[in-house]
Amino acid sequence: MAKERSRQSPPRAGAWAIIYCAATDKFLFGKRSAVVSNSGAWNFFGGRIDRGEGPCSALRRELAEETGLRIKSKRLSKLSRIAKPGKGKRACGRELHYYLLTVDREVVPRLNHEHSGFGWFKRNSLPARFNRPTTLAIRRGLLKTIKL
């Protein structure tokens, strides 16, 4: 039997990196593997914020886990915060934090089990299917705010 909504803990906040290569004007996306939900969807790297973590610290941890990238906080620029986005069945119901990480060249991430692949994409030729936090960021125009 499903728990009642009022007894469930609220969804945890999350933090994601929009990784941008200035030299090629491309964005890095990961392709979700079969061992995680929404497999086959493309997404920005990042994830849930653990209890006691701030968004930036959580993102640095997630980037190290998912891509092998170990970066300093000062390399991340806050782009946006979306609180309780969506309505009805499509509501995300949590706080989402987005950061920009600009790199000089197209890095090759060292993927963990959560991703089966990656790709660098131009903003006008993005893949077709995304996870929810990535879809929200793109619909809000976050990629358009990043200038070459």
CNS distance restraints for C-alpha pairs under 8 A (distance, minus, plus):
assign (resid   3 and name CA) (resid   7 and name CA) 6.60 0.50 0.50
assign (resid   3 and name CA) (resid   8 and name CA) 6.68 0.50 0.50
assign (resid   4 and name CA) (resid   8 and name CA) 6.67 0.50 0.50
assign (resid  10 and name CA) (resid  93 and name CA) 7.71 0.50 0.50
assign (resid  10 and name CA) (resid  94 and name CA) 7.54 0.50 0.50
assign (resid  11 and name CA) (resid  93 and name CA) 6.62 0.50 0.50
assign (resid  11 and name CA) (resid  94 and name CA) 5.66 0.50 0.50
assign (resid  12 and name CA) (resid  48 and name CA) 6.24 0.50 0.50
assign (resid  12 and name CA) (resid  49 and name CA) 6.55 0.50 0.50
assign (resid  12 and name CA) (resid  50 and name CA) 7.71 0.50 0.50
assign (resid  12 and name CA) (resid  94 and name CA) 6.22 0.50 0.50
assign (resid  12 and name CA) (resid  95 and name CA) 7.50 0.50 0.50
assign (resid  13 and name CA) (resid  48 and name CA) 5.79 0.50 0.50
assign (resid  13 and name CA) (resid  49 and name CA) 5.56 0.50 0.50
assign (resid  13 and name CA) (resid  94 and name CA) 5.38 0.50 0.50
assign (resid  13 and name CA) (resid  95 and name CA) 4.69 0.50 0.50
assign (resid  13 and name CA) (resid  96 and name CA) 5.80 0.50 0.50
assign (resid  13 and name CA) (resid  97 and name CA) 7.84 0.50 0.50
assign (resid  14 and name CA) (resid  46 and name CA) 7.41 0.50 0.50
assign (resid  14 and name CA) (resid  47 and name CA) 5.14 0.50 0.50
assign (resid  14 and name CA) (resid  48 and name CA) 4.09 0.50 0.50
assign (resid  14 and name CA) (resid  49 and name CA) 5.10 0.50 0.50
assign (resid  14 and name CA) (resid  55 and name CA) 7.07 0.50 0.50
assign (resid  14 and name CA) (resid  94 and name CA) 7.72 0.50 0.50
assign (resid  14 and name CA) (resid  95 and name CA) 6.50 0.50 0.50
assign (resid  14 and name CA) (resid  96 and name CA) 5.02 0.50 0.50
assign (resid  14 and name CA) (resid  97 and name CA) 6.13 0.50 0.50
assign (resid  15 and name CA) (resid  46 and name CA) 5.61 0.50 0.50
assign (resid  15 and name CA) (resid  47 and name CA) 5.55 0.50 0.50
assign (resid  15 and name CA) (resid  48 and name CA) 6.42 0.50 0.50
assign (resid  15 and name CA) (resid  49 and name CA) 6.73 0.50 0.50
assign (resid  15 and name CA) (resid  55 and name CA) 5.64 0.50 0.50
assign (resid  15 and name CA) (resid  56 and name CA) 7.31 0.50 0.50
assign (resid  15 and name CA) (resid  58 and name CA) 6.82 0.50 0.50
assign (resid  15 and name CA) (resid  59 and name CA) 5.52 0.50 0.50
assign (resid  15 and name CA) (resid  96 and name CA) 5.88 0.50 0.50
assign (resid  15 and name CA) (resid  97 and name CA) 4.53 0.50 0.50
assign (resid  15 and name CA) (resid  98 and name CA) 5.78 0.50 0.50
assign (resid  15 and name CA) (resid  99 and name CA) 7.61 0.50 0.50
assign (resid  16 and name CA) (resid  44 and name CA) 6.08 0.50 0.50
assign (resid  16 and name CA) (resid  45 and name CA) 5.65 0.50 0.50
assign (resid  16 and name CA) (resid  46 and name CA) 4.16 0.50 0.50
assign (resid  16 and name CA) (resid  47 and name CA) 6.26 0.50 0.50
assign (resid  16 and name CA) (resid  59 and name CA) 6.27 0.50 0.50
assign (resid  16 and name CA) (resid  96 and name CA) 7.85 0.50 0.50
assign (resid  16 and name CA) (resid  97 and name CA) 6.31 0.50 0.50
assign (resid  16 and name CA) (resid  98 and name CA) 5.01 0.50 0.50
assign (resid  16 and name CA) (resid  99 and name CA) 6.27 0.50 0.50
assign (resid  17 and name CA) (resid  44 and name CA) 6.00 0.50 0.50
assign (resid  17 and name CA) (resid  45 and name CA) 5.67 0.50 0.50
assign (resid  17 and name CA) (resid  46 and name CA) 6.13 0.50 0.50
assign (resid  17 and name CA) (resid  59 and name CA) 7.14 0.50 0.50
assign (resid  17 and name CA) (resid  98 and name CA) 5.92 0.50 0.50
assign (resid  17 and name CA) (resid  99 and name CA) 4.90 0.50 0.50
assign (resid  17 and name CA) (resid 100 and name CA) 5.69 0.50 0.50
assign (resid  17 and name CA) (resid 101 and name CA) 6.37 0.50 0.50
assign (resid  18 and name CA) (resid  27 and name CA) 7.06 0.50 0.50
assign (resid  18 and name CA) (resid  28 and name CA) 7.31 0.50 0.50
assign (resid  18 and name CA) (resid  44 and name CA) 6.00 0.50 0.50
assign (resid  18 and name CA) (resid  45 and name CA) 7.50 0.50 0.50
assign (resid  18 and name CA) (resid  98 and name CA) 7.07 0.50 0.50
assign (resid  18 and name CA) (resid  99 and name CA) 6.05 0.50 0.50
assign (resid  18 and name CA) (resid 100 and name CA) 4.92 0.50 0.50
assign (resid  18 and name CA) (resid 101 and name CA) 6.11 0.50 0.50
assign (resid  19 and name CA) (resid  27 and name CA) 5.65 0.50 0.50
assign (resid  19 and name CA) (resid  28 and name CA) 5.44 0.50 0.50
assign (resid  19 and name CA) (resid  29 and name CA) 7.97 0.50 0.50
assign (resid  19 and name CA) (resid  44 and name CA) 7.72 0.50 0.50
assign (resid  19 and name CA) (resid 100 and name CA) 6.05 0.50 0.50
assign (resid  19 and name CA) (resid 101 and name CA) 4.78 0.50 0.50
assign (resid  19 and name CA) (resid 102 and name CA) 5.89 0.50 0.50
assign (resid  19 and name CA) (resid 103 and name CA) 7.21 0.50 0.50
assign (resid  20 and name CA) (resid  25 and name CA) 6.99 0.50 0.50
assign (resid  20 and name CA) (resid  26 and name CA) 5.86 0.50 0.50
assign (resid  20 and name CA) (resid  27 and name CA) 4.62 0.50 0.50
assign (resid  20 and name CA) (resid  28 and name CA) 6.53 0.50 0.50
assign (resid  20 and name CA) (resid 100 and name CA) 7.26 0.50 0.50
assign (resid  20 and name CA) (resid 101 and name CA) 6.19 0.50 0.50
assign (resid  20 and name CA) (resid 102 and name CA) 4.81 0.50 0.50
assign (resid  20 and name CA) (resid 103 and name CA) 6.10 0.50 0.50
assign (resid  21 and name CA) (resid  25 and name CA) 5.60 0.50 0.50
assign (resid  21 and name CA) (resid  26 and name CA) 5.40 0.50 0.50
assign (resid  21 and name CA) (resid  27 and name CA) 6.35 0.50 0.50
assign (resid  21 and name CA) (resid 102 and name CA) 5.82 0.50 0.50
assign (resid  21 and name CA) (resid 103 and name CA) 4.93 0.50 0.50
assign (resid  21 and name CA) (resid 104 and name CA) 5.75 0.50 0.50
assign (resid  21 and name CA) (resid 105 and name CA) 5.74 0.50 0.50
assign (resid  21 and name CA) (resid 106 and name CA) 5.93 0.50 0.50
assign (resid  22 and name CA) (resid  26 and name CA) 7.21 0.50 0.50
assign (resid  22 and name CA) (resid 102 and name CA) 6.70 0.50 0.50
assign (resid  22 and name CA) (resid 103 and name CA) 6.61 0.50 0.50
assign (resid  22 and name CA) (resid 104 and name CA) 6.07 0.50 0.50
assign (resid  22 and name CA) (resid 105 and name CA) 7.48 0.50 0.50
assign (resid  22 and name CA) (resid 148 and name CA) 6.16 0.50 0.50
assign (resid  23 and name CA) (resid 104 and name CA) 6.10 0.50 0.50
assign (resid  23 and name CA) (resid 105 and name CA) 6.31 0.50 0.50
assign (resid  24 and name CA) (resid 105 and name CA) 7.65 0.50 0.50
assign (resid  24 and name CA) (resid 106 and name CA) 7.80 0.50 0.50
assign (resid  25 and name CA) (resid 122 and name CA) 6.38 0.50 0.50
assign (resid  25 and name CA) (resid 123 and name CA) 7.92 0.50 0.50
assign (resid  25 and name CA) (resid 148 and name CA) 6.25 0.50 0.50
assign (resid  26 and name CA) (resid 120 and name CA) 5.68 0.50 0.50
assign (resid  26 and name CA) (resid 121 and name CA) 5.01 0.50 0.50
assign (resid  26 and name CA) (resid 122 and name CA) 4.56 0.50 0.50
assign (resid  26 and name CA) (resid 123 and name CA) 6.71 0.50 0.50
assign (resid  27 and name CA) (resid 120 and name CA) 5.27 0.50 0.50
assign (resid  27 and name CA) (resid 121 and name CA) 5.22 0.50 0.50
assign (resid  27 and name CA) (resid 122 and name CA) 6.41 0.50 0.50
assign (resid  27 and name CA) (resid 123 and name CA) 7.19 0.50 0.50
assign (resid  28 and name CA) (resid  44 and name CA) 7.22 0.50 0.50
assign (resid  28 and name CA) (resid 118 and name CA) 7.10 0.50 0.50
assign (resid  28 and name CA) (resid 119 and name CA) 5.77 0.50 0.50
assign (resid  28 and name CA) (resid 120 and name CA) 4.55 0.50 0.50
assign (resid  28 and name CA) (resid 121 and name CA) 6.52 0.50 0.50
assign (resid  29 and name CA) (resid  42 and name CA) 6.08 0.50 0.50
assign (resid  29 and name CA) (resid  43 and name CA) 5.39 0.50 0.50
assign (resid  29 and name CA) (resid  44 and name CA) 5.23 0.50 0.50
assign (resid  29 and name CA) (resid  45 and name CA) 7.01 0.50 0.50
assign (resid  29 and name CA) (resid 118 and name CA) 5.61 0.50 0.50
assign (resid  29 and name CA) (resid 119 and name CA) 5.49 0.50 0.50
assign (resid  29 and name CA) (resid 120 and name CA) 6.43 0.50 0.50
assign (resid  29 and name CA) (resid 121 and name CA) 7.62 0.50 0.50
assign (resid  30 and name CA) (resid  42 and name CA) 5.47 0.50 0.50
assign (resid  30 and name CA) (resid  43 and name CA) 5.35 0.50 0.50
assign (resid  30 and name CA) (resid  44 and name CA) 6.32 0.50 0.50
assign (resid  30 and name CA) (resid  45 and name CA) 6.57 0.50 0.50
assign (resid  30 and name CA) (resid 115 and name CA) 6.10 0.50 0.50
assign (resid  30 and name CA) (resid 116 and name CA) 7.69 0.50 0.50
assign (resid  30 and name CA) (resid 117 and name CA) 5.92 0.50 0.50
assign (resid  30 and name CA) (resid 118 and name CA) 4.28 0.50 0.50
assign (resid  30 and name CA) (resid 119 and name CA) 6.57 0.50 0.50
assign (resid  31 and name CA) (resid  39 and name CA) 7.64 0.50 0.50
assign (resid  31 and name CA) (resid  40 and name CA) 5.80 0.50 0.50
assign (resid  31 and name CA) (resid  41 and name CA) 5.73 0.50 0.50
assign (resid  31 and name CA) (resid  42 and name CA) 4.44 0.50 0.50
assign (resid  31 and name CA) (resid  43 and name CA) 6.47 0.50 0.50
assign (resid  31 and name CA) (resid 115 and name CA) 5.33 0.50 0.50
assign (resid  31 and name CA) (resid 116 and name CA) 5.73 0.50 0.50
assign (resid  31 and name CA) (resid 117 and name CA) 5.03 0.50 0.50
assign (resid  31 and name CA) (resid 118 and name CA) 5.56 0.50 0.50
assign (resid  31 and name CA) (resid 119 and name CA) 7.96 0.50 0.50
assign (resid  32 and name CA) (resid  36 and name CA) 6.80 0.50 0.50
assign (resid  32 and name CA) (resid  37 and name CA) 7.89 0.50 0.50
assign (resid  32 and name CA) (resid  38 and name CA) 6.98 0.50 0.50
assign (resid  32 and name CA) (resid  39 and name CA) 4.82 0.50 0.50
assign (resid  32 and name CA) (resid  40 and name CA) 5.11 0.50 0.50
assign (resid  32 and name CA) (resid  41 and name CA) 5.53 0.50 0.50
assign (resid  32 and name CA) (resid  42 and name CA) 6.12 0.50 0.50
assign (resid  32 and name CA) (resid  43 and name CA) 7.30 0.50 0.50
assign (resid  32 and name CA) (resid 114 and name CA) 5.91 0.50 0.50
assign (resid  32 and name CA) (resid 115 and name CA) 4.39 0.50 0.50
assign (resid  32 and name CA) (resid 116 and name CA) 5.96 0.50 0.50
assign (resid  32 and name CA) (resid 117 and name CA) 7.44 0.50 0.50
assign (resid  33 and name CA) (resid  39 and name CA) 5.09 0.50 0.50
assign (resid  33 and name CA) (resid  40 and name CA) 6.18 0.50 0.50
assign (resid  33 and name CA) (resid 113 and name CA) 6.96 0.50 0.50
assign (resid  33 and name CA) (resid 114 and name CA) 5.40 0.50 0.50
assign (resid  33 and name CA) (resid 115 and name CA) 4.54 0.50 0.50
assign (resid  33 and name CA) (resid 116 and name CA) 4.64 0.50 0.50
assign (resid  33 and name CA) (resid 117 and name CA) 7.81 0.50 0.50
assign (resid  34 and name CA) (resid  39 and name CA) 4.97 0.50 0.50
assign (resid  34 and name CA) (resid  40 and name CA) 7.17 0.50 0.50
assign (resid  34 and name CA) (resid 114 and name CA) 8.00 0.50 0.50
assign (resid  34 and name CA) (resid 116 and name CA) 7.81 0.50 0.50
assign (resid  35 and name CA) (resid  39 and name CA) 7.27 0.50 0.50
assign (resid  35 and name CA) (resid 113 and name CA) 7.32 0.50 0.50
assign (resid  35 and name CA) (resid 114 and name CA) 6.68 0.50 0.50
assign (resid  36 and name CA) (resid 114 and name CA) 6.10 0.50 0.50
assign (resid  38 and name CA) (resid 131 and name CA) 6.78 0.50 0.50
assign (resid  40 and name CA) (resid 129 and name CA) 7.98 0.50 0.50
assign (resid  41 and name CA) (resid 129 and name CA) 5.27 0.50 0.50
assign (resid  41 and name CA) (resid 130 and name CA) 4.78 0.50 0.50
assign (resid  41 and name CA) (resid 131 and name CA) 5.72 0.50 0.50
assign (resid  42 and name CA) (resid 127 and name CA) 7.20 0.50 0.50
assign (resid  42 and name CA) (resid 129 and name CA) 6.12 0.50 0.50
assign (resid  42 and name CA) (resid 130 and name CA) 4.59 0.50 0.50
assign (resid  42 and name CA) (resid 131 and name CA) 6.30 0.50 0.50
assign (resid  42 and name CA) (resid 134 and name CA) 7.98 0.50 0.50
assign (resid  43 and name CA) (resid 130 and name CA) 5.65 0.50 0.50
assign (resid  43 and name CA) (resid 131 and name CA) 5.74 0.50 0.50
assign (resid  43 and name CA) (resid 133 and name CA) 7.81 0.50 0.50
assign (resid  43 and name CA) (resid 134 and name CA) 5.49 0.50 0.50
assign (resid  44 and name CA) (resid 134 and name CA) 6.00 0.50 0.50
assign (resid  45 and name CA) (resid  62 and name CA) 7.37 0.50 0.50
assign (resid  45 and name CA) (resid  63 and name CA) 6.50 0.50 0.50
assign (resid  45 and name CA) (resid  66 and name CA) 7.01 0.50 0.50
assign (resid  45 and name CA) (resid  67 and name CA) 7.81 0.50 0.50
assign (resid  46 and name CA) (resid  59 and name CA) 5.67 0.50 0.50
assign (resid  46 and name CA) (resid  62 and name CA) 5.17 0.50 0.50
assign (resid  46 and name CA) (resid  63 and name CA) 6.19 0.50 0.50
assign (resid  46 and name CA) (resid  66 and name CA) 7.68 0.50 0.50
assign (resid  47 and name CA) (resid  58 and name CA) 7.80 0.50 0.50
assign (resid  47 and name CA) (resid  59 and name CA) 7.14 0.50 0.50
assign (resid  47 and name CA) (resid  62 and name CA) 6.37 0.50 0.50
assign (resid  48 and name CA) (resid  58 and name CA) 7.32 0.50 0.50
assign (resid  49 and name CA) (resid  53 and name CA) 6.14 0.50 0.50
assign (resid  49 and name CA) (resid  54 and name CA) 7.02 0.50 0.50
assign (resid  49 and name CA) (resid  55 and name CA) 6.26 0.50 0.50
assign (resid  49 and name CA) (resid  58 and name CA) 5.29 0.50 0.50
assign (resid  49 and name CA) (resid  59 and name CA) 7.77 0.50 0.50
assign (resid  50 and name CA) (resid  58 and name CA) 6.98 0.50 0.50
assign (resid  53 and name CA) (resid  57 and name CA) 6.21 0.50 0.50
assign (resid  53 and name CA) (resid  58 and name CA) 5.96 0.50 0.50
assign (resid  54 and name CA) (resid  58 and name CA) 6.08 0.50 0.50
assign (resid  55 and name CA) (resid  59 and name CA) 6.13 0.50 0.50
assign (resid  55 and name CA) (resid  97 and name CA) 6.70 0.50 0.50
assign (resid  56 and name CA) (resid  60 and name CA) 6.24 0.50 0.50
assign (resid  56 and name CA) (resid  73 and name CA) 6.68 0.50 0.50
assign (resid  56 and name CA) (resid  76 and name CA) 7.70 0.50 0.50
assign (resid  57 and name CA) (resid  61 and name CA) 6.29 0.50 0.50
assign (resid  57 and name CA) (resid  73 and name CA) 7.49 0.50 0.50
assign (resid  58 and name CA) (resid  62 and name CA) 6.12 0.50 0.50
assign (resid  59 and name CA) (resid  63 and name CA) 5.99 0.50 0.50
assign (resid  60 and name CA) (resid  64 and name CA) 6.29 0.50 0.50
assign (resid  60 and name CA) (resid  70 and name CA) 6.93 0.50 0.50
assign (resid  60 and name CA) (resid  71 and name CA) 6.57 0.50 0.50
assign (resid  60 and name CA) (resid  72 and name CA) 7.61 0.50 0.50
assign (resid  60 and name CA) (resid  73 and name CA) 7.29 0.50 0.50
assign (resid  61 and name CA) (resid  65 and name CA) 6.25 0.50 0.50
assign (resid  62 and name CA) (resid  66 and name CA) 5.90 0.50 0.50
assign (resid  63 and name CA) (resid  67 and name CA) 5.41 0.50 0.50
assign (resid  63 and name CA) (resid  68 and name CA) 6.50 0.50 0.50
assign (resid  63 and name CA) (resid  69 and name CA) 5.68 0.50 0.50
assign (resid  63 and name CA) (resid  70 and name CA) 6.96 0.50 0.50
assign (resid  64 and name CA) (resid  68 and name CA) 4.40 0.50 0.50
assign (resid  64 and name CA) (resid  69 and name CA) 4.83 0.50 0.50
assign (resid  64 and name CA) (resid  70 and name CA) 5.26 0.50 0.50
assign (resid  65 and name CA) (resid 112 and name CA) 6.74 0.50 0.50
assign (resid  66 and name CA) (resid 110 and name CA) 7.29 0.50 0.50
assign (resid  66 and name CA) (resid 111 and name CA) 5.42 0.50 0.50
assign (resid  66 and name CA) (resid 112 and name CA) 5.16 0.50 0.50
assign (resid  66 and name CA) (resid 113 and name CA) 7.97 0.50 0.50
assign (resid  66 and name CA) (resid 114 and name CA) 7.03 0.50 0.50
assign (resid  66 and name CA) (resid 115 and name CA) 7.61 0.50 0.50
assign (resid  67 and name CA) (resid 109 and name CA) 4.61 0.50 0.50
assign (resid  67 and name CA) (resid 110 and name CA) 4.75 0.50 0.50
assign (resid  67 and name CA) (resid 111 and name CA) 4.86 0.50 0.50
assign (resid  67 and name CA) (resid 112 and name CA) 6.84 0.50 0.50
assign (resid  68 and name CA) (resid 109 and name CA) 6.23 0.50 0.50
assign (resid  68 and name CA) (resid 110 and name CA) 5.09 0.50 0.50
assign (resid  68 and name CA) (resid 111 and name CA) 6.97 0.50 0.50
assign (resid  69 and name CA) (resid 109 and name CA) 7.08 0.50 0.50
assign (resid  69 and name CA) (resid 110 and name CA) 7.84 0.50 0.50
assign (resid  71 and name CA) (resid  75 and name CA) 6.82 0.50 0.50
assign (resid  72 and name CA) (resid  76 and name CA) 7.60 0.50 0.50
assign (resid  75 and name CA) (resid 101 and name CA) 6.24 0.50 0.50
assign (resid  75 and name CA) (resid 102 and name CA) 7.66 0.50 0.50
assign (resid  76 and name CA) (resid  99 and name CA) 5.83 0.50 0.50
assign (resid  76 and name CA) (resid 100 and name CA) 5.57 0.50 0.50
assign (resid  76 and name CA) (resid 101 and name CA) 5.18 0.50 0.50
assign (resid  77 and name CA) (resid  99 and name CA) 5.29 0.50 0.50
assign (resid  77 and name CA) (resid 100 and name CA) 5.04 0.50 0.50
assign (resid  77 and name CA) (resid 101 and name CA) 6.75 0.50 0.50
assign (resid  78 and name CA) (resid  97 and name CA) 7.81 0.50 0.50
assign (resid  78 and name CA) (resid  98 and name CA) 6.25 0.50 0.50
assign (resid  78 and name CA) (resid  99 and name CA) 4.43 0.50 0.50
assign (resid  78 and name CA) (resid 100 and name CA) 6.37 0.50 0.50
assign (resid  79 and name CA) (resid  97 and name CA) 7.88 0.50 0.50
assign (resid  79 and name CA) (resid  98 and name CA) 5.48 0.50 0.50
assign (resid  79 and name CA) (resid  99 and name CA) 5.07 0.50 0.50
assign (resid  79 and name CA) (resid 100 and name CA) 6.30 0.50 0.50
assign (resid  79 and name CA) (resid 142 and name CA) 7.38 0.50 0.50
assign (resid  80 and name CA) (resid  97 and name CA) 6.01 0.50 0.50
assign (resid  80 and name CA) (resid  98 and name CA) 5.22 0.50 0.50
assign (resid  80 and name CA) (resid  99 and name CA) 7.07 0.50 0.50
assign (resid  80 and name CA) (resid 142 and name CA) 7.86 0.50 0.50
assign (resid  81 and name CA) (resid  95 and name CA) 7.05 0.50 0.50
assign (resid  81 and name CA) (resid  96 and name CA) 5.58 0.50 0.50
assign (resid  81 and name CA) (resid  97 and name CA) 4.55 0.50 0.50
assign (resid  81 and name CA) (resid  98 and name CA) 6.28 0.50 0.50
assign (resid  82 and name CA) (resid  95 and name CA) 5.74 0.50 0.50
assign (resid  82 and name CA) (resid  96 and name CA) 5.04 0.50 0.50
assign (resid  82 and name CA) (resid  97 and name CA) 6.54 0.50 0.50
assign (resid  83 and name CA) (resid  93 and name CA) 7.69 0.50 0.50
assign (resid  83 and name CA) (resid  94 and name CA) 6.13 0.50 0.50
assign (resid  83 and name CA) (resid  95 and name CA) 4.31 0.50 0.50
assign (resid  83 and name CA) (resid  96 and name CA) 6.27 0.50 0.50
assign (resid  84 and name CA) (resid  91 and name CA) 7.27 0.50 0.50
assign (resid  84 and name CA) (resid  92 and name CA) 6.21 0.50 0.50
assign (resid  84 and name CA) (resid  93 and name CA) 4.36 0.50 0.50
assign (resid  84 and name CA) (resid  94 and name CA) 4.74 0.50 0.50
assign (resid  84 and name CA) (resid  95 and name CA) 5.65 0.50 0.50
assign (resid  84 and name CA) (resid  96 and name CA) 7.97 0.50 0.50
assign (resid  85 and name CA) (resid  91 and name CA) 6.00 0.50 0.50
assign (resid  85 and name CA) (resid  92 and name CA) 5.71 0.50 0.50
assign (resid  85 and name CA) (resid  93 and name CA) 6.26 0.50 0.50
assign (resid  85 and name CA) (resid  94 and name CA) 7.20 0.50 0.50
assign (resid  85 and name CA) (resid  95 and name CA) 7.80 0.50 0.50
assign (resid  85 and name CA) (resid 136 and name CA) 7.97 0.50 0.50
assign (resid  86 and name CA) (resid  90 and name CA) 5.96 0.50 0.50
assign (resid  86 and name CA) (resid  91 and name CA) 4.09 0.50 0.50
assign (resid  86 and name CA) (resid  92 and name CA) 6.08 0.50 0.50
assign (resid  86 and name CA) (resid  93 and name CA) 7.54 0.50 0.50
assign (resid  87 and name CA) (resid  91 and name CA) 4.59 0.50 0.50
assign (resid  92 and name CA) (resid 132 and name CA) 7.65 0.50 0.50
assign (resid  96 and name CA) (resid 133 and name CA) 7.36 0.50 0.50
assign (resid  98 and name CA) (resid 137 and name CA) 7.82 0.50 0.50
assign (resid 103 and name CA) (resid 107 and name CA) 7.75 0.50 0.50
assign (resid 106 and name CA) (resid 120 and name CA) 7.38 0.50 0.50
assign (resid 109 and name CA) (resid 118 and name CA) 7.83 0.50 0.50
assign (resid 111 and name CA) (resid 115 and name CA) 6.10 0.50 0.50
assign (resid 111 and name CA) (resid 116 and name CA) 7.50 0.50 0.50
assign (resid 111 and name CA) (resid 117 and name CA) 7.51 0.50 0.50
assign (resid 121 and name CA) (resid 125 and name CA) 6.31 0.50 0.50
assign (resid 121 and name CA) (resid 126 and name CA) 5.67 0.50 0.50
assign (resid 121 and name CA) (resid 127 and name CA) 7.78 0.50 0.50
assign (resid 122 and name CA) (resid 126 and name CA) 6.38 0.50 0.50
assign (resid 123 and name CA) (resid 143 and name CA) 7.05 0.50 0.50
assign (resid 130 and name CA) (resid 134 and name CA) 6.02 0.50 0.50
assign (resid 130 and name CA) (resid 135 and name CA) 5.75 0.50 0.50
assign (resid 131 and name CA) (resid 135 and name CA) 6.18 0.50 0.50
assign (resid 132 and name CA) (resid 136 and name CA) 6.20 0.50 0.50
assign (resid 133 and name CA) (resid 137 and name CA) 6.36 0.50 0.50
assign (resid 134 and name CA) (resid 138 and name CA) 6.27 0.50 0.50
assign (resid 135 and name CA) (resid 139 and name CA) 6.09 0.50 0.50
assign (resid 136 and name CA) (resid 140 and name CA) 6.07 0.50 0.50
assign (resid 137 and name CA) (resid 141 and name CA) 6.49 0.50 0.50
assign (resid 137 and name CA) (resid 142 and name CA) 5.65 0.50 0.50
assign (resid 137 and name CA) (resid 143 and name CA) 7.75 0.50 0.50
assign (resid 138 and name CA) (resid 142 and name CA) 5.78 0.50 0.50
assign (resid 138 and name CA) (resid 143 and name CA) 6.28 0.50 0.50
assign (resid 141 and name CA) (resid 145 and name CA) 6.70 0.50 0.50
assign (resid 142 and name CA) (resid 146 and name CA) 7.14 0.50 0.50
